[in-house]
């Protein structure tokens, strides 16, 4: 069956399905550039956002948490580590194919300590791209590198 050609709306507040092409990036508070994805700002999402992130070799985020919002991550390629906990006292290694859950208000700090890029799909229960991001500079010195 051939696809039906219909006018397409790009206005975020108009009801309807949307396709977002991950071609534009924005600088996140966390210290990485994210590919623009599904969010209130792009499609009018009400309860979710989803973005694509590539962390370069040696890349490190700023310590942060997402106020009142859960995060789910699917690692598409590469290998990274993530420190997490109230004092970043835990460390988790992730590789391609892993899924990671981060509860709301959980401090975390991802690092790509490999020599290859890491790419992941990130989804949060906050429809805004950056609204729930809370930087935690007081935790930065707790993680070397």
Beta strands, then each sheet from edge to edge (+ up, - down):
strand 1: 25-27
strand 2: 33-38
strand 3: 49-55
strand 4: 64-66
strand 5: 71-77
strand 6: 79-84
strand 7: 90-95
strand 8: 99-102
strand 9: 108-111
strand 10: 118-124
strand 11: 133-135
sheet 1: 1+ 2- 3+ 10- 5+ 8-
sheet 2: 4+ 11-
sheet 3: 7+ 6- 9+
end
